[in-house]
Every structure is written in structure tokens, then in C-alpha cells.
Amino acid sequence: MELSDANLQTLTEYLKKTLDPDPAIRRPAEKFLESVEGSQNYPLLLLTLLEKSQENVIKVCASVTFKNYIKRNWRIVEDEPNKICELDRIAIKANIVPLMLSSPEQIQKQLSDAISIIGREDFPQKWPDLLTEMVNRFQSGDFHVINGVLRTAHSLFKRYRHEFKSNELWSEIKLVLDAFALPLTNLFKATIELCSTHANDASALKVLFSSLILIAKLFYSLNFQDLPEFFEDNMETWMTNFHSLLTLDNKLLQTDDEEEAGLLELLKSQICDNAALYAQKYDEEFQPYLPRFVTAIWNLLVTTGQEVKYDLLVSNAIQFLASVCERPHYKHLFEDQNTLTSICEKVIVPNMEFRAADEEAFEDNSEEYIRRDLEGSDIDTRRRAACDLVRGLCKFFEGPVTGIFSGYVNSMLQEYAKNPSVNWKHKDAAIYLVTSLASKAQTQKHGITQANELVNLTEFFVNHIQPDLKSASVNEFPVLKADGIKYIMIFRNQVPKEQLLVSIPLLINHLQAESIVVHTYAAHALERLFTMRGTNNTTLITAAEMAPFVEVLLTNLFKALTLPGSSENEYIMKAIMRSFSLLQESIIPYIPSVITQLTQKLLAVSKNPSKPHFNHYMFESICLSIRITCKANPDAVGSFEEALFMVFTEILQNDVQEFIPYVFQVMSLLLEMHKNEIPSSYMALFPHLLQPVLWERTGNIPPLVRLLQAYLERGANTIASAAADKIPGLLGVFQKLIASKANDHQGFYLLNSIIEHMPPGSVDQYRKQIFILLFQRLQNSKTTKFIKS
């Protein structure tokens, strides 16, 4: 594709079409872009559009398309063709930084991400002048440009926070520090001076504070792996300024918005993170500064309101205290009983309360609520931080802290008992407090693995949790119901088995609750209980113990998928899969209705697959129902094919990329179940499976190989007699696979099946060629995996 106006015009038209809500217009446009993606100059055309187009929509669309293109294609994978030609790579690196710096913020963010993707692969070896180019821009004095550089540096360096230590990483960080640490420190000082000069100019302050936030984030990334000598020598500059920014209060930077954090809050919360990093990792060097940070952060916590916009700041500030109180040589700061009482009263209890904003999220944004609460997503909540602080304090002061909180828990429960319908939030806070007090160590797989001896979990469960779950209405006090279910989930290893068995029918009943959070938690709790292991490594809860509940369990699980907001609820689908796995033969009587419901669901979601986990568990459930039924009755395979093939044909015809690998897996499972020759419906599909386009997508390779193996195992003679011309096709696939280091073992799986099942006469003429191919590869690139195969 040459860089011509005609091509720019064509690209503009297709990009416009990709924004069309009508799939009939959108899909062909996406397909077209996919087809030209490999052409030379394609990325440069996108960058030209981005620079020259008059329409903002097209600019943004081009920037997103470009970033995704880089994400998919920049990395060079061994054995695979280079997807971007070398001239394009050079041109992109030469133009992208100036283009990013001159673009509006929305586009700057996309290009900055693209630079960080390229940087991850090419920096510093293949892109040595990137740093110099960025540092030189600091001199420009234009903060739009400076913020562009800072944003790019942040997206480039933030991987230092989670990469494993290695010599390459350390030498890269050293290179970055040599070039970047001094200019960054000078910029930090200059920006702070400008803040006092422009203290009364709101629009200037906004730009300067955006810079300070990015500088503080860069400080965190560059100091994460180890304390650099430069920052140790300049600690006074950084810490004094951080401390004064923490205590700063400028009316012009305050926002009226209750929800969205303002620049001041974002900066202060990043500074809390930076202080926590130093307190945890470099406590000896940081000791002279620590007391003033503790005081400043304590004052911050006591004076900050309950509004949502302060959530990040408060949770980071509490996390700072939590990281300090766990260190043995800061123990003395917290020893005084009055200090402990004051922390509990002024910081922990207020931040554990269920606020109006939490209630709103619970009802209207349940997906986000569940993500934060169950999965502990990165967006720290006040409650999560308060919980961590309780745990930190319990490390040295378990007795006194438990004593202080027991009083709070009792008074909260008494308040609730006086008037449940008004005071239910008191009970919610009490349950939360007990949970954070009792849990010392936990894992995703087992829940709480170590508990506080001073809290009687079973007694609390029987007296305060069960009554809520046993109440007549599943829709009354949904928050307390969710708390109760979560309690079972968290302490499933501490509560005796007989109490868990009492809970199972209660959980099954709560699958019918209208609240999305409640029925999701009920499904998740059942799924977790079904995976628990007993003493001899069998499941703790057996199929026999579940026998009385099979029908109501399956009915309620499938009914829950029809409740508003849960049509693609991954927790419910995972619980369905886990129930099948536990109940085995007990589900056979219900299979006809179950498989009908699963295929209807499959048909519905294949129109627009959006929840990968849900889809995965749905296919797992389909496979389990096939396995369990056909193990007991091999002839049932035909009825599964009848139910599924219509949907599968539609998925293959519409090229639903996310589902095709699954379809091949299920088909190979069905084919393996056949006792006799291959049915004609399968033979009709066979030629299509050898088409090169299917083998281009790496995700298709393992399931396709397995499907071809099933064909060979069940019908080698049919293939040899009816489709003699297909043997070169099969060997062509084998040749493609063994040429790749990533998939050579798949090539051998296929070859083994060909040799094992095909009539010897039909393969004889190709043997010499096969050995030549194998030995050529062995000569050119010898790998352990290949030799073993």
C-alpha cells in the first residue's frame, strides 16, 4: 500500500464503518482492515491519518487502531514471519515521539501506550536514542509536551514494579537512572516552584499538578526494585517536598464532584504509596523522615471526609499505616493503649461503615461491587485497607486490638437488635470487623487458612449469620445476606462440616434472590464448597450428601441465569460446571433439559461473545454433560450431536473466532465417543479442516490437531478410501507444524496418528519425504522438545 491520498481516503471510509453499530456493516470493515494489516506502509498510513485528518473521530479511531496493531504485531516471535517490515519499524520509531507530543491528550494517551509496547521489546538495545529524545523535551518549558514525555516514561517504566530481578533489568534501570534521575529531580523542583508562583491561577495549577502526579508515579517505579544511589543522595529534596505537598491545601484545587478524585487527592495518595514503599523496603534510610510522615498521614485520615472521591487517598493512607505497624522497629509508635484505641475509633471503624455510595454500587453497579469485594481488584476500597490495618496491628497487639473491637462488635449488634430495619448497617460493619479480626492468613483457593484464636467463629456463625440466611424471604436485607454468604465462603475451613451441610440448602435457596450480588455470592460459595478437599483428598462434600438437593440445585442455578443482570454471570456458570463435576451420574436424568438450556445460551452468546470466563465454563459444562452421559450410555452421543450441531454450524459459518477452538474440542470429544465408523456428517466437514486459513490462528492449533487425531482413530480407512487426495493435505499440515518451535510437538501428535491408524499402503510413498523434513529441521534448529518427539 503506497502512501497516497487514495489509500488515505479508503482507510478513512473503512475506519468509519468499524464504528457502525450494525454488524453487517462493521464486520466486513474489520475483516478488510485485518486483510491489509500485513501490507507495507499500513501503520504509516494510520499515523498520517492521525496527523492530517480533519475529523476528530477518525483521528481517535486511527490512534486506537494503530495502538492495537502495534500490540498484536510488534513482538517478533521466533520461527514466525516478521509481521511488520523493517522499514516501517524504523519509520514508526523516528516519527512517533514528536507526533505523540504534538497530539491532543486523548490521542497522546494511545500513542504513549504504543510507545511503551514498542519500548518493552526494543528499548534500550534497538531504540537507544529514545531516552535522550524524551529528556531533551523537558527543556521546552511547554507543559503539554512535558506531560506527554512524563506519561510515556510512566508507561515505559511502570513494568519495573513487577518484573523479576535480572541482570538485564538492572542494567536497563541503571541506564535509565543515569539519563533520567537528575532531569526528573530538576523538573520536580522547578514544578514545585512554579506551583507557588502560580498559587492563585487555577488553570496553571491543574497542568502543574498533573505533572507532579506523573513525577510521583515515576519516583515509585524507579525506586521499586532497589534504592538507587542517586535518590538516596537526594532523599532530602524529595521527602521534604513530598511532605509539604501532603500537608498542602489549596482551595483552587478542590473539586465539587463527590465521586471523582481531584488532582490534589491523586497526588497525595501517590505520595502515601511512595512513603509506604520507603517505610517497607528502605526503613533504615527512611527513618529520619518517618515520624513526620506518620503525623501528616494521621492528620490527613482524621480530617478527610467520607465522600467517594477520597477513597483512593484514604485507602493508600491506611495502607501506609498498615505497612508501618507491621515492622518490628516501629512497634513503639503504636504500643500505647490510647494510640490503639484512637486508631480503632477514628480510622478503622469509620472506614468500615457501609456508606450510601456502597449501597448504590451494591444495587446499581453490582458487577463492579463484586469485582472489588470478591476478587480484591486493584482498586483498593477503604474497607479493604481498614481490614489490612487490623491485620497489621494484630501482628504485635492481637490481645488489646481484639479486646477493643469486641466491644465495638457487641455494641453494633445491640444497636441492630433494637431496630433491624433501620440499623442493619451496624450489623454489616460488625460482620466486617469480625472477618478482618479473625483472618490472619488467606488464599484464593482455601479462604482463611489461619485464624485469630481469640474469635469464636462457629459461635458467631450460629448466632448471627445463620438466622439471616434462614429468614423466610431471600430478598430481605440483601446486604446482610451477601455478608452471611461471604462469611461462609471465607471461613469454610474453620466452620465444622456439619454447619456447612446445614448451609448448603440455604445457599441453594439464595440462588433465587433478586439481588445480583446475593445470587452471585450464593453460586460462588457453592462452587467453593464443592472444591473443598477432605482428609483423603476426596471432595469434602460428597455426591451422596448432595443427593437430596440435586434437582433444586440444578433448577435454581439455571433459573439464576434468567434473572435480570445475570444472563452471562460467570460465577453461576462456574457453579454449574462444578456441580456437574461433583454430582457425576446423579445429573443424568436432568441432562435433556440441561443440554437444551446450555445450547440456547450458547446460541445467544455466540451473537456477541463478551465474557471469556463465562464462555469457557459453559463449554466445560457441555463437555462434562457429554462425558458423564456417554460413559453410562455410549449411544447417547447421537442426541448430543443433534442438539449441538445446528449451533456449531452457525458458529463456524459466522467465523466466531472466540468459539471456534471450543467447537473443535467438543466435536473431537463427540467423535472419540463413537464406537463405529465416522458418520457422514463428520466426513462432509473433513476437507474444510485442512484449509490453511484455519491453521493461521494459533488458538485453533491444539483443538484442530486433536480433532484430526479423532478422525484418524475412528475412520482412517474411510479417509484413505474416500479421500485419498486428503493424505497430502494432512502431511502439509504436519509440515507446517514441525517448522514452528512453538507447535512442533502438535505436528508429531498428528504424525503419530497418521502412522498408527492409516493403512500402511496409503502412507508408504510419503515416508522418505517425511524423514527428509524431520532431519532437515533437526539439522537447522535442534531443540530438546524436538529431539524428544
N, C-alpha and C positions, 0 to 999 in steps of 0.2 A: 504493500500500500504506500503510494508516494504521498509526500506532504503537499497535497493540492487542495484548492478551495472546494472542488467537487467532493473529495473524500471527507472534508470537514463538514460539508453540508449533509452528506449521507449519515455520518456519525451522529450529527445533531438530531436528525429525524429519528434514528433508532433509539437514542438515549431518551428522547421524549416519549416514545412508545413504551419504554420499560417502566414508565411511571403510570401507565394506564391501568385503572382498576380491573378492566375486562381481560381475563386470562387469554382470550382468543387473540387479542392484540399484543398483550405483554409477552406471552411465552415465545412466539416466533421472533420478537425483537431480541429477547435474551439469548435465544438459540443463535441468532445471527452474530451477536457480539462474541458469543463463545466460539463461533466458527472462524472469526477473523483475529481472535486473540493472539494466535501464533505468528501473525504476519509481522514482517519488519516494519518499523515506524508506527505501529499501532499505539504504543504508550506515548510516543511523541505527539501524535495527533491529539490524544486526550489532553496532554499538557498544553498544547497550542489552544485548544478549545477553552480550556480553563482560563487561559490568559486573555483570549481575544473575544470570546462570546459576549454578546450584548445582554443576554438573558441570564439573570442570577440563578434561576432554577437549573439551567443547563450547566452553569459553572459548578454548582454544588454537586449535581449528578455526575459530572465528569470527574470531580475530585474523589467522590466516593468510589466510582468505578475504577479509577486509577489505583486508589489505595488497595482495593480488593484484588486487583490484578497483580500488584506487587506481592501481596500476601500469599497468593496462590503460586506465583511463578518465580519469585526472585531466587529462592534457595536452589542451589544446584545439587541434585541428588545423584549419587554415584550410579553408574550404569544407565541412567536415564538421559534422554536428549536434553540439552540446554534449552529451556523454554523461551529465553529472551536473548536475542542475538547480541554479540559483544559490543557492536557499535551503538545499539540502543542503550545498553547498560552505561557506556561511557557518557553518552549524551544526557541521560537522566541525571547521573551524578553531577554533571557540570552545571545543569540548569535548575535543579530542584530547590537548592537552598535560597538563591536570590528570588525565585518565583514564590516560594513559601513566605518569605519575609515581606514581599510586596502585596500579598493577598489579604483580603478581609478575614477577620478572625475565624469565621465558620469554615472557610477553606484552609486557612492556616493550620487548623487542628488536624484535618485529614492528611495534609501533606506532611505535617510534623510526624504523624503516625507512620506514614510511608517511609520517611527518612529513618525512623527508628527500626523499621523492619529491615531496610537495606543495611543500616548500621550494624544490626545484630549479626549479619552474615559477612559484611565487607570491612567493618571498622575494627581495628586500625589498619590492618595489612593492606587491603585493597582500596582504602579510601583515606590515605594519610593526611590529606590537606583539609579534611572536614573540620577538625578542631580549630585550626588556625583561622579558617574562613569564619567560623562562628565567633571566636574570641575577638577578631578584628571588628565585628559588628557592634561590640559593646561600646566602641569609641563613638558610635554615630550620634549618641545623645537622643535618638528618637526612640521613645519607649514602646512604640508599636513594634519596631524592629527588634529591640532588646527583648521584649516579651516573647516574640517569635523564637528567638535563639534560646531563651530560657526554657520555653515549652518543649522545644526539640531536645535540648540537653536532658530535660527531665525524662522524656520518653526513652531516650537512649540509655541513661544511667540507672533508671529505676530497677533494671534487672539485677544490679549488684546486690539488691536487698534479698534476693532469694537464690542466687547461684551458689553452687558448691565451691569451696576453696580449691584453686588450682593455680599452677604457676602462670598459665596463660592469663587467667583472670587477674592475678596480682600484677603482672607486668602491664596489662591494659590499664588497670586502675592507676598504677604509678604514672603511666604516660599521661593519663587524663589529669591527674593531680598536678603534674609538672606544668602543664599548659593552662590549667583551668582554675586551680585553687586561688592563686593570687588575684587574677582579674575578677573572680567571683567575690572575693573579700572586699576588694576596692569598690566594686559595684554596690555591694551591701552597704558599705559606709556612706557612699555617695547618695544612695537612695534614701537612707535614713536622714541625711542632712536635708535633702530635698523635701522630705516629709515635714520637717519643722519649718522650712521656708514657706511651703505652701499649705501650712496648717489650716488656713481658712478657705481653701479652694477645693470644693467637693470633687469636681471632675478630675483635677490633677491627682488628688489623693486616691481616687479609685484606681487610676493607672498605676500609681506607685505601689499601692498595697497589693495589686495583682502581681507586681514584680516581686515584692517581699515574700509572698506566699510561695512562688516558684523557687526563690532563692532558699527558703527554709526547707523545701522538699529536696532540693539538690544537696543541701547540707546533710540531710538524713541519708540519702543514697550514698554519698561519698564517704560518710563516716561509718557505714553499716558493717563492713567486713572487718575493719580493724581501725584503731585510732591513728590517722595519718599524722606524721611528724608536723606537717605544716599547720594542721588545725590544733594540735597540742600547743605549738608555739603561739598561736593566735587565739587561744581559748578566751583570754580576757576580752578581746574585741567582740567575739561572737556572743559570749554568755552575757556580758554586760548589756549589749544591745537587745538580746532576746529577752532578758529580764525586764528591761524598760518597756519593750513592746507588750509584754504580758500585762503590765500594770497600766498601760495606756488606755485612756477612754476619750474618744473624740466623738462628739455629738453628730458631726457631719457624716460619720461612717455608720451610724446606727440605721437599721432598716425598719420600715413599718411592717414588713411582711412577718407573719407569725411562723411561717413554715420554713422559708428558705434562709439558710445561714448567710450572713453578710460577710464581707471581706475580713472584717476585724475578727469575727468568730473563727473563720477558716484559718487565719494566720495564728491566732492564739492556740487553736487545737493542734496545729502542726508543731508549734513551739513546745507544747506539752509532750508530744511524741519525741521530739529531739531530746528534751530533758530526760525523758524516761529511758531513751536509748543510752545516754551517757550514764545515768544512775545504775543501769543494769550491767553495762559492759565495761565502763571505764570509771568505776566508782572511786578508785584511788585518786585519779587526776581531777575528778569532778567534785571531790569532797568539799573544797573551799566554797564552791558555789551552791552546794545542795541546800543548806538551810534557808537561804533567801528564796530559792525556787519553791521549797515546801510551803513557806509562808505565803508567797504570792499565789500559788495554786490553791491553797486552802482558802484564802480570801475570795478568790475567783469563784470557788464552789459555793461558798456561803452566800455570795451576793448575786449569783446568776439565777434568772427566773426559770419557770417550768416550761416555757414555750419550746415548741419543736425545733425552732431554728438554733437553739443552744445545745441540741442533743449531742452532736459530734464533739463539741468543745467539752461538755460536761463528762462524756464517757472517756475522752482522752485524758482529761484532768484526773478522773478517778483512777484510770489505768496507771497514771504516773504514781499516785499514792500507793496503789497495789504493788507496783514493781519495787517501790522503796521499802514498804513494810515487810517484804519477804527477805530482804538482805540482812544477814546477822548483824553487821556493824551499824545499821540504822535503827536497830531494835530499840535503843534508848529513847528515840524520839516518840515512841508510842507506848512506853511502859506505864505511864501514869493512868490510873483508872479514869480520871476526869477526861483525859485526852480520848481514851477509847469511847467513853460514853458520848462525848461530844461528836466524834466521827460517826458513831452509830446513829445518833439523833439528828445531826444536821446534814449528813451526807448520804448515808446508806438508806435509812428509812424513807426520806422524801423521794429518793430516786428509784425506789422500788414500787412506788404507788402507780396504780393503773390510771393514766390520765385520760381526759376526754379525747385527745389525739389518738391514744392507743385504741380506745373504744371504736373510734371512727375507722381506723385501719382494720380492726378486727371484723367490722361489719362490711365495709365498702371496698377494702383492698386486701382481701383475705390472702391472696397468693403471696403478696409481699410480707404480710404478717407471719405467715407460715415459714417463709424462707428465712426470716430473721430469727424466729423463735426456735424452729426445729433444727434448721441446718446451721445455725450460728453463722449467718452470712457475714461478709466483711463489714457491712455497715453496722458498726457497734451501736448497741442500744444502751440507754442509761442503765436499764435493769441488768443487762449482761455485765456491764462494768462494775455495778454495785455488787453483783454476785462474786466477781473476781476479787474485789476488795475484801469481802467477807472471808473468802478462802485464804487470801494473803494474810489477813490478821489472825486467822485461826492457826496459822503455822506456828506462831510463838505464844499466842494468847487464847488458845482454844477454850479453856475454862471460863475466864472472865467474859469473853465475847458471847459464848453460848448462854451464860447467865444473863447478860444484858438483853439479848434478843428473846430469850424465853419469856421474859416479862412483856416485851412488845407483842409477841405472838399471842400470849394469853389475853392481853387487853384487846387486841384486834378481834380475836374470836368472840370475846364477850360482847363487843360492840355489834358484831354481825348478828349474834344470837338475839339481841334486843329487837332488831328490826331488819330481817334478812333482805326484804325487797329494796330498802333504802341503802343499807350498809354493806352490800355484797362485796364492794371493792376492798373493805377491810379484810375480808376472808381471803380474797385473791392475794393481797400483799402478804398475809400470814403464810399462805401455802408457799409463796415465792421465797419468803425468808427461811422457812424450814428447809426447802430444797437447797438453797445456797449454803445454809449452815451444815447440812448433813453430807453434802457431796464433797469429798476430798479429792478423788481422782476419778476420771471417767473416760470412756472411749465410745466412739460412734457405734461400735459393734456390740458392746456389752452393757452400755449405760454406765451407771455408777459402779466402780469396781472397789472403791474404798470409802467407807462412810464414817462419820463422826460418832464415836461410841456413846456420846452424851445425849444423842437424839434417838428416841424410840420410834422407829419408822413404822413398824407394824401397828402399834397402838394408834398413832396419828392416822394411819390409813383406815383402820376400822372405825375410829370415832368421827373423823372429819371428812374423809374422801368418799368412802362407800355411800354414806347417806345421800350425797348429792347425785351419785350415779344410779342409786336405787329409786330416786323420786319418780313419781308417776309420769311426768311429762319430760320428754327428751329435749324440749325446746325452751324450758325454763332456765334462767341464769346460764346462758351459753358459755360465758367466760369461765364460770366456776366448773362447768362440765369439762371444758377444754383443760383447765388446770388439773382436774382429777385424773383425766385420761393421761395427761403428760406425766403426772406423778407415778402412775403405774409403769409407764414406759421407762422413766428414768431409774426407778428403784426396783426394776423387775428382778434383779439379782439379790436384793435384800429382803424382799417380801416373800414369806413362805409360799410353796407351790399351791397349797390348798386355797390360799387367798387369791392366787392368780386364776385358779379354776373357777372360783366364785365370780371373778371379774369378767371372764370370757363372755357369758351371755349378756352381761351389762354392756360390754363393748359392742357386741353384735347389734344390740338394740339401738345403740347410739349412731350406727351407720345410717339410721333413718332421719337423724336430726337435720333441720333446715339449714342450720349454720354450717357454712363451708368448712370453717376451722374445726368444728366439733366432729363432723363425719370424716374429715381427712385425718384428724388425730386418732379417731377410733380405728380407721383402716390401718394407719401406721403402727398403732400399738399392737393390733392383732398380728401384723406381719412380723414385728419384732419378737413377740411371744412365741410365734411358730418357729423362729430360727434358734431359740434358746436350746443349749445342749445340756443333757443330764450327765450323770456320773460316768456312764459307759459310752459317752459320745454319741448316744442316740438323741433324738429330739426330746426335750424335757416334757412337752405336752404331746401325747400320742394320738394316733388316728382313732384308737378305741375310745379315748376320753372325749374326743370331739364328735363321736358318732351321733349323739342325740341332737347336735346342733347343725349337722351338715346342710340340711335343706334351708333352714332360716339364714344360715351364714351366706350361702350362695345367692339366695334370693335378695338379701339386703345389700350384698356387695354390688350386684348388677343394678339393683334399684338405685343405689347411691350414684351410679354413673349417669342416671337420668335427672338427678337433682340440678337445679339451676346453678351454673358456675362450675360444675364438676364433670362436664361431658368428656374432658380429657385429663382427668385427675390422675397423675402418675402414682400417687400413694395408694389409691384404690386399686389400680391395675396391678401394682406390685403385690398387694394383699391377695388379689385373685390368683396370681401366679403362685404365691407362697402357699395358699390354701390347697390348690391342686397338688402341689408337691408334697404336702403333708398328708392329705387325705387319700391319695392314690385311688385304689379300686372303689372307695366309697362314693366317688363322684360319677361313676359310670352311668347310673340311672338318670343323671341330670344332663348328660352330655348333649343329647339332641337340642335341648333348649339353649344350653350354654354356647354351643358352637354357632347356632343361629344368631345369638346376640353378639358374639365376637365378630362374625363375618359382617353383620350390619355395621358394627362400629368400624371395622377395617375399611369398608366401602366409604363410610362418611369421612374418616380422617385422611384417606388417600387423595381426596379432592384438594387438600391443602395441609400437608404434614407440617406441624409446627412444634410438636413436643417429642423430641427424640427419646426421652426416657419412657414416656407413656407407650410410644410405638414399640420400643424394644420389649417391654413387659407384655404387651398384647401378643406379639409374635411368640414369645416364650410360652404364654398361656395356651396358644393354639397348638404349639408343638407338644406341650405336656398332655393336652387332651388327646392328641393323636396317639402318643406313645402309650399312655395308660390304657386307652380303649383297645388299641390294636394288640397290645400284649395279651389281653384277656380274650379278644376275639379278632383274629387276623383278617377275617372277611369284612370287618367294618371299614377297611381302608377306602372302599368304593364310595361309601356315603360321605366320607370327608372330602373326597375329590369332587363329588357332586356339589357339596356346599361351597367349596373354596375356589374351584377353577374359574367360575364366571368372574369373580373379583380379581383373581390373578391375571386373567387375560386383559382386563381393563387396565390394571396397573402396568403391565408390560406394553400395551398399546400406547398408553399416555406417557410412557417413559418417566414414571415417578421415581426419580433417581434414588431417593431415600429408602424406598421399599423394595427395589429390585433385588438387592443381595438377600433380603429376608425371604422373598418369594422363592428364589433358587434353593435356599436352605430347606424350606418347608417341602418343596417339591422333591428334593433328594430324600428327605425323611419318608415321604409317602412312597416313593419309588422303592426304597430299601425294604418297605413293609410288604411289597408284592412278593408272593411266593412263586408265581409262574412267569411266563414271558411278559415283555413290556406291552402295555395296552397301546392301541394305535394312536390315542390322543397324545401320548408322550412322543411317539415316533414322529408325529407331524411337527412337533416343536424342535426336534433334534437339529436339523440343518441350521436353524436360527441361532443356536447356541455357539456355533463356530464362527459367527460373524466378528471380524476384527474389532468393530466399534464397541462391542460389549467388553472386550478384554482391555480396552484403553483405560477404563476406570479401575483403579487399584482395589476399591472396596468390593468389586464384583469377583475378584480372582478366587479367593478361598471357596466361597459357596459354589461358583461355577465348576471348579475342579471337582468338588465333592459330588455335584450333580452328574458330571460326565462319568465319574467313577461308578455312581449308582447305575447309570445307563449300561456301562460295560459289564458290571457284575450281573445285572439282570438279563441283558439282552445282547451279549456280544455276537451271537450267531445271527440274530436279526439284522444287526448293524452290518455285519460282514456280507450277508447275502443281499439285503435290500439296499444297502447304501455303500457299495464298495468304494465309491468315489469319496466317501467321508474319511477314509483312513488317512490320506494325505492331509486332510483338514485337521484331524486330531493331532497328527505329528507336527503340523505347522504351529498349533497352539503350544505343544511341548517345546518346540524350538524357541518360540518367543519367550517362554517362561524361564528356560535354563540360561538364557542370555542375561537375565537380570539377577544380581546378587540378592535382591530382596525376595524374589519369588522362585528361585531355582528349586527349592525343596518341593514347591507345588508341582513343578514340571516333572519331578521324579515320582510324585504320587500318581500322576496321570500315566507316566511311562510304565510304572509297576502294574497298574490295572490293565493297560493295553497288553503287556506281555503275559500277564496271568490269565486273562479271560478271552482274548481274541483267538480264533482258530489259528494255529501256527502258520499255516499256508498263507494266510492273508497278510502276515507281517514280514515273512521271510525276505521279500525283495527290498525291504527298507532297512534291514539290520545294519548293513555296512555303513549306510549314511548316518544312522543313529550313533554308532560308535565314533565315527569321524567327528560329529558335532560335540559329543561328550569330551573327547580327548583334546579337541581344539580349545574348548573352554578351560579345560584343566591346565593346558599349556599357558594360556593367556592370563587367567586370573584364578589362582588356586586359593580357595578358602576352605577352612576346616569343615564348614557345613557341606560344601560341595563334595569334598573328599568322602565324608561320611555317607552322603547319599549315594 
